[in-house]
Amino acid sequence: MMRLAACFFVMMWLAFGPRVIAQSDEHLEIGGGKIEVVFGASPLEPLRKLVLHWVTSSARAVTVYYEKFPVTDVQLRVQFYDGRGVRSGHTFGENGAVITISVGRSNTATDFADDWMLTHEMVHLAFPSVAAEHHWIEEGSATYVEPIARCRNGDLKPEKVWGDLIDGLPQGLPKANDRGLDFTPTWGRTYWGGALFCLLADIEIRKRTGNQKGLENALRAILRADGTIESEWPLSRALEVGDRATGVPVLRELYEKMKATPTPIDLKGLWKELGVERIGSKIEFNDDAPFAKIRAAITASSTPAPKSG
């Protein structure tokens, strides 16, 4: 009974406990940030190596997109369950940055390479906490940035990124009786509606700046202004900082358009302009499309992130 109670305590601490000073199982340094990896139970050495490689790859992808790891240090708590896959990712910032996540004991290298969740959670580190009605920008930016960051780091192909956007973004379109993003806290509008906002902002910023700047310039500026998950900001501040960095008021204008009003978007027309087409199970690009260069720039490979220390 005491053993079961102890196991239960460890699980609850990993999932919900506040950040504490603890002896980490591993200590990684990537992109100027320190990652303390704390295991809920000691894994076998092969699995341990796979987990650490997965953590390193995810952190490098985020570092490539933001040009630095979002926080100076984060505690990553890894729990294990029987089976395969990755689940139950959560990120907190109230008492220092903490990520909790669970992985299958039977995971292979392929399972970890296919995972998106840890990168998604690390992207959360790079945006300030905002009021509840703006939760869509927190989840939407993580949903949008995660695959692009992995693509720029060489972990995904552009065809995969755009194919997933084609499949996912319709879930973010307003449905009957929906209102704007601030007033429709459904799963689809929060994650994919927020991601659609980010895509539209990225495209419009690039149009107005001759493809010289994109959404990453806005998000990097917010991060440089200490807009991490450990801080609380009004959304207006984040939009202002982002727009100042790009030199165009796209974020503010798009927010005013989408915050309270359901805004239909012609996704089929958008894909045609970007030169993206699904033909059966394949994604094909048309480099003669009006905004093909914008599409290519969004997923263009970046300089590899700094190696871990």
C-alpha positions as CSV (number, residue, x, y, z in Angstrom):
1,M,0.0,0.0,0.0
2,M,2.8,2.4,0.9
3,R,4.5,1.6,-2.5
4,L,1.3,2.4,-4.4
5,A,0.9,5.6,-2.4
6,A,4.4,6.7,-3.3
7,C,3.9,6.0,-7.0
8,F,0.7,8.0,-6.9
9,F,2.5,10.9,-5.3
10,V,5.2,10.9,-8.0
11,M,2.6,10.8,-10.8
12,M,0.7,13.7,-9.2
13,W,3.9,15.7,-8.8
14,L,5.0,15.1,-12.4
15,A,1.6,16.2,-13.7
16,F,0.5,19.0,-11.4
17,G,3.1,19.9,-8.8
18,P,4.8,23.3,-8.7
19,R,8.4,23.6,-9.9
20,V,10.8,22.7,-7.2
21,I,14.6,22.4,-6.9
22,A,15.3,18.8,-7.6
23,Q,18.1,16.6,-8.8
24,S,17.4,16.3,-12.5
25,D,18.1,13.0,-14.3
26,E,19.6,14.9,-17.3
27,H,20.7,18.4,-18.0
28,L,20.7,19.7,-21.6
29,E,21.8,23.1,-22.8
30,I,20.3,24.1,-26.2
31,G,19.9,27.5,-27.8
32,G,20.9,29.3,-24.7
33,G,18.4,27.5,-22.5
34,K,18.8,24.8,-19.9
35,I,16.4,21.8,-19.9
36,E,16.2,19.7,-16.8
37,V,14.8,16.4,-17.7
38,V,13.2,14.6,-14.7
39,F,11.9,11.0,-15.2
40,G,9.0,9.7,-13.2
41,A,10.7,6.3,-13.2
42,S,14.1,5.3,-14.5
43,P,13.8,4.0,-18.1
44,L,16.0,1.4,-19.6
45,E,19.1,2.9,-21.3
46,P,17.9,2.5,-24.9
47,L,14.6,4.3,-24.1
48,R,16.5,6.9,-22.1
49,K,18.7,7.7,-25.2
50,L,15.7,7.9,-27.4
51,V,13.9,10.3,-25.1
52,L,16.9,12.6,-24.8
53,H,17.4,12.6,-28.6
54,W,13.7,13.5,-29.0
55,V,14.0,16.3,-26.4
56,T,17.1,17.7,-28.2
57,S,15.4,17.6,-31.6
58,S,12.3,19.4,-30.4
59,A,14.4,22.1,-28.6
60,R,16.5,22.6,-31.7
61,A,13.5,23.1,-33.9
62,V,12.1,25.7,-31.5
63,T,15.5,27.4,-31.3
64,V,15.7,27.6,-35.1
65,Y,12.3,29.3,-35.4
66,Y,12.9,31.8,-32.5
67,E,16.7,32.1,-33.0
68,K,17.0,31.1,-29.3
69,F,15.4,28.7,-26.9
70,P,12.4,30.6,-25.4
71,V,13.4,30.5,-21.7
72,T,16.6,30.4,-19.8
73,D,15.6,27.1,-18.0
74,V,12.7,24.7,-18.0
75,Q,11.9,21.6,-16.1
76,L,10.7,18.8,-18.3
77,R,8.9,16.0,-16.4
78,V,8.6,12.8,-18.3
79,Q,6.2,10.0,-17.2
80,F,5.9,6.6,-18.8
81,Y,3.0,4.4,-19.6
82,D,2.6,1.0,-21.2
83,G,2.3,1.1,-24.9
84,R,3.5,3.5,-27.7
85,G,3.0,7.2,-28.5
86,V,3.2,10.5,-26.7
87,R,0.3,12.1,-24.8
88,S,-0.8,14.4,-22.0
89,G,1.5,17.4,-22.8
90,H,1.0,20.5,-20.6
91,T,3.1,23.6,-20.1
92,F,3.0,25.9,-17.0
93,G,4.7,29.1,-16.2
94,E,3.3,30.3,-12.8
95,N,6.3,29.3,-10.7
96,G,9.0,28.8,-13.3
97,A,8.6,27.1,-16.7
98,V,7.5,23.4,-16.4
99,I,6.5,21.0,-19.1
100,T,4.9,17.6,-18.3
101,I,4.5,14.9,-20.8
102,S,4.0,11.1,-21.0
103,V,5.6,8.6,-23.4
104,G,5.1,5.0,-24.2
105,R,7.7,2.5,-22.9
106,S,7.5,0.7,-26.2
107,N,8.3,3.7,-28.3
108,T,10.7,3.4,-31.2
109,A,12.8,6.1,-32.8
110,T,10.1,6.4,-35.4
111,D,7.5,7.1,-32.7
112,F,9.5,9.9,-31.4
113,A,10.4,11.3,-34.8
114,D,6.6,11.4,-35.7
115,D,5.7,13.2,-32.5
116,W,4.6,16.9,-32.6
117,M,3.5,17.3,-29.0
118,L,6.8,18.2,-27.3
119,T,7.6,20.8,-29.9
120,H,4.1,22.2,-29.5
121,E,4.6,22.5,-25.7
122,M,8.0,24.1,-26.1
123,V,6.5,26.7,-28.5
124,H,4.1,27.6,-25.6
125,L,7.2,28.8,-23.7
126,A,7.7,31.6,-26.2
127,F,4.4,33.5,-25.7
128,P,3.1,35.3,-22.7
129,S,0.0,34.2,-20.7
130,V,-3.0,36.2,-21.8
131,A,-6.6,36.5,-20.6
132,A,-8.8,33.4,-21.0
133,E,-10.8,34.8,-23.9
134,H,-7.6,35.0,-25.9
135,H,-6.6,31.3,-25.3
136,W,-6.9,30.8,-29.1
137,I,-3.7,32.8,-29.7
138,E,-1.7,30.7,-27.3
139,E,-2.9,27.4,-28.8
140,G,-3.2,28.7,-32.3
141,S,0.4,30.0,-32.4
142,A,1.7,26.7,-31.0
143,T,-0.4,24.7,-33.6
144,Y,0.9,26.8,-36.4
145,V,4.6,27.3,-35.5
146,E,5.3,23.7,-34.4
147,P,5.3,22.0,-37.9
148,I,7.0,25.0,-39.5
149,A,9.8,24.9,-36.8
150,R,10.3,21.2,-37.4
151,C,10.4,21.7,-41.1
152,R,13.0,24.5,-40.9
153,N,15.0,22.2,-38.7
154,G,14.9,19.5,-41.3
155,D,12.5,17.2,-39.4
156,L,9.5,17.5,-41.7
157,K,9.1,18.0,-45.4
158,P,7.2,21.1,-46.7
159,E,4.6,18.8,-48.3
160,K,3.8,17.4,-44.8
161,V,3.4,20.8,-43.3
162,W,1.0,22.1,-46.0
163,G,-0.9,18.8,-46.3
164,D,-1.6,19.0,-42.6
165,L,-2.7,22.6,-42.8
166,I,-5.1,21.7,-45.7
167,D,-6.6,18.9,-43.5
168,G,-6.6,20.8,-40.2
169,L,-7.6,24.4,-40.9
170,P,-11.2,23.7,-42.0
171,Q,-11.8,22.8,-38.4
172,G,-11.0,26.4,-37.5
173,L,-13.6,28.0,-39.8
174,P,-16.7,29.5,-38.1
175,K,-19.7,27.3,-37.9
176,A,-23.4,28.3,-37.5
177,N,-24.0,30.5,-34.5
178,D,-20.2,31.0,-34.0
179,R,-18.9,34.4,-33.1
180,G,-15.4,35.7,-33.3
181,L,-12.3,34.1,-31.8
182,D,-12.6,35.8,-28.5
183,F,-16.2,34.5,-28.1
184,T,-16.1,31.0,-29.5
185,P,-13.9,28.8,-27.2
186,T,-14.5,25.5,-29.0
187,W,-11.7,23.1,-29.6
188,G,-11.7,23.7,-33.4
189,R,-11.8,27.5,-33.2
190,T,-9.2,27.6,-30.4
191,Y,-6.6,25.4,-32.0
192,W,-7.3,25.6,-35.7
193,G,-9.0,29.0,-35.7
194,G,-6.0,30.4,-33.9
195,A,-3.7,28.7,-36.4
196,L,-5.7,30.2,-39.2
197,F,-5.2,33.6,-37.7
198,C,-1.4,33.0,-37.6
199,L,-1.3,31.8,-41.2
200,L,-3.3,34.7,-42.5
201,A,-1.0,37.1,-40.5
202,D,2.1,35.4,-41.8
203,I,0.9,35.7,-45.4
204,E,-0.2,39.3,-45.1
205,I,3.0,40.5,-43.3
206,R,5.0,38.9,-46.2
207,K,2.8,40.6,-48.8
208,R,3.3,44.0,-47.3
209,T,7.0,43.7,-46.7
210,G,7.9,42.2,-50.0
211,N,8.4,38.8,-48.3
212,Q,11.2,40.2,-46.2
213,K,9.5,39.6,-42.9
214,G,7.0,37.1,-41.6
215,L,5.1,36.1,-38.5
216,E,8.4,34.8,-36.9
217,N,9.7,38.4,-36.8
218,A,6.7,39.4,-34.7
219,L,6.9,36.4,-32.4
220,R,10.7,36.8,-31.9
221,A,10.2,40.4,-30.9
222,I,7.5,39.4,-28.4
223,L,10.0,36.9,-27.0
224,R,12.8,39.4,-26.8
225,A,10.6,41.7,-24.8
226,D,10.4,38.9,-22.2
227,G,7.0,37.7,-23.5
228,T,7.4,34.2,-22.2
229,I,4.9,31.9,-20.5
230,E,6.3,33.1,-17.2
231,S,4.9,36.5,-17.8
232,E,1.3,37.8,-18.1
233,W,0.5,40.4,-20.8
234,P,-2.6,42.0,-22.2
235,L,-3.0,40.7,-25.8
236,S,-2.9,44.3,-27.0
237,R,0.7,44.6,-25.8
238,A,1.8,41.4,-27.7
239,L,0.1,42.6,-30.9
240,E,1.7,46.1,-30.6
241,V,5.2,44.6,-30.0
242,G,4.8,42.2,-33.0
243,D,3.5,44.9,-35.3
244,R,6.3,47.2,-34.4
245,A,8.8,44.6,-35.3
246,T,7.4,43.9,-38.8
247,G,6.7,47.6,-39.5
248,V,3.1,46.8,-40.6
249,P,-0.1,46.7,-38.4
250,V,-1.2,43.3,-39.6
251,L,-1.7,41.7,-36.2
252,R,-3.9,44.5,-34.9
253,E,-5.9,44.8,-38.0
254,L,-6.5,41.1,-38.3
255,Y,-7.4,40.8,-34.6
256,E,-10.0,43.6,-35.0
257,K,-11.5,41.7,-37.9
258,M,-11.6,38.3,-36.3
259,K,-12.0,38.9,-32.6
260,A,-15.8,39.3,-32.4
261,T,-17.1,38.5,-35.9
262,P,-17.2,35.1,-37.6
263,T,-14.9,35.6,-40.6
264,P,-15.3,33.1,-43.4
265,I,-12.1,32.3,-45.3
266,D,-11.9,30.9,-48.8
267,L,-9.4,28.2,-48.1
268,K,-9.6,26.6,-51.5
269,G,-8.8,30.0,-53.1
270,L,-6.0,30.5,-50.6
271,W,-4.3,27.2,-51.5
272,K,-4.6,28.0,-55.2
273,E,-2.9,31.4,-54.6
274,L,-0.1,29.8,-52.6
275,G,0.3,27.0,-55.1
276,V,-0.6,24.1,-52.9
277,E,-2.8,21.2,-54.2
278,R,-3.7,17.8,-52.8
279,I,-3.9,15.2,-55.5
280,G,-5.0,12.0,-53.9
281,S,-2.6,11.3,-51.0
282,K,0.1,13.6,-52.4
283,I,0.7,17.3,-52.1
284,E,2.0,19.1,-55.1
285,F,3.3,22.7,-55.4
286,N,2.8,25.1,-58.3
287,D,5.7,27.5,-58.3
288,D,4.0,29.8,-60.8
289,A,1.1,30.6,-58.3
290,P,0.8,34.3,-57.3
291,F,2.1,33.7,-53.7
292,A,4.3,30.7,-54.3
293,K,7.4,32.5,-53.1
294,I,5.5,33.4,-49.9
295,R,4.6,29.7,-49.4
296,A,8.2,28.6,-50.0
297,A,9.6,31.2,-47.6
298,I,7.3,30.1,-44.7
299,T,8.8,26.6,-44.7
300,A,12.3,27.4,-46.0
301,S,15.1,25.6,-44.2
302,S,17.0,27.5,-41.7
303,T,20.5,27.4,-40.3
304,P,20.8,24.4,-37.9
305,A,20.2,25.2,-34.3
306,P,23.2,25.2,-31.9
307,K,24.2,21.8,-30.7
308,S,23.4,20.7,-27.2
309,G,26.0,21.3,-24.5
